[in-house]
Amino acid sequence: MIRFEGVGKRYPGGNEALRGLDLHIKPGELVFVTGASGAGKSTFLRLIPLLERPSRGSVLIDGVNLSALRRRRIPFLRRRIGMIFQDHRLLHDRTVFDNVALPLVITGRPHQDVARRVRAALDKVGLLRRERAYPVTLSGGEQQRVGIARAVVTRPPILLADEPTGNLDPALSREIMHLFEQFNQVGVTTVIASHDLPLIEALGHRRIHLHEGRAA
Ligand SMILES: Nc1ncnc2c1ncn2[C@@H]1O[C@H](COP(=O)(O)OP(=O)(O)OP(=O)(O)O)[C@@H](O)[C@H]1O
């Protein structure tokens, strides 16, 4: 489903984030990406929805080589991928409902359909009762759940999370990871970059360890 073949990424200025990465993530897998700060985890994730382009090698999603993807097809690729960030990137002047609705509103879904899907996503992350709240009134763990609801509201087959528990205590981190496991159990291919080695080891999924831009 996600295939990297000899992928290198050199940023303008010379930083070589990836140096020949080969890997394959199969449909329905849950994979943790680990590695020291600067090992290339975020870069790896950002190449999948084409937020960055490789300097060499190929990234293939469902057999499609992204370097051959026409510019007007990129929104369709991104709709198949839900992204979650450490800092959740919520809009603070919008309610929880409006934050989660955003990806659907952008694609022009009918109002009733939006409301139904937003409530289904909030229900899955346990925040149905907070739909009228503003993000600042929520705890860090709840804000991250809103970010997850926003990522899954379009029902993407792929979920990517970059340090989703970076700011959370161990108990909340475990809850968030269990939430990812639940989405994975219904078939969503899930890739999570994380530093939280004790938690990753306890959960026991496949791990891809990056070291200086290569899979170690
Ligand atoms: N936009 C950018 N421009 C220049 N260099 C960058 C850029 N983004 C990342 N880098 C560099 O590429 C390397 C890999 O960074 P990346 O963010 O992918 O690593 P990471 O493993 O996610 O690190 P962290 O755990 O600290 O987030 C680092 O040396 C970083 O400084």
The ligand as an ORCA input file, in Angstrom:
! r2SCAN-3c Opt
* xyz 0 1
  N      12.003     22.073      5.908
  C      13.264     21.711      6.197
  N      14.318     22.402      5.700
  C      15.589     22.032      5.971
  N      15.917     20.962      6.717
  C      14.925     20.240      7.253
  C      13.546     20.561      7.015
  N      12.767     19.649      7.667
  C      13.621     18.791      8.268
  N      14.913     19.132      8.011
  C      16.108     18.414      8.478
  O      16.028     17.060      8.045
  C      16.463     16.176      9.071
  C      15.349     15.197      9.431
  O      14.272     15.932     10.020
  P      12.881     15.271     10.416
  O      12.041     16.370     10.954
  O      12.349     14.464      9.303
  O      13.350     14.286     11.589
  P      12.511     13.651     12.782
  O      13.058     12.268     12.941
  O      11.063     13.800     12.535
  O      12.945     14.542     14.011
  P      12.101     14.941     15.344
  O      11.920     13.662     16.098
  O      13.009     15.921     16.017
  O      10.818     15.547     14.867
  C      16.926     17.067     10.222
  O      18.323     17.254     10.087
  C      16.176     18.360      9.998
  O      16.886     19.457     10.520
*
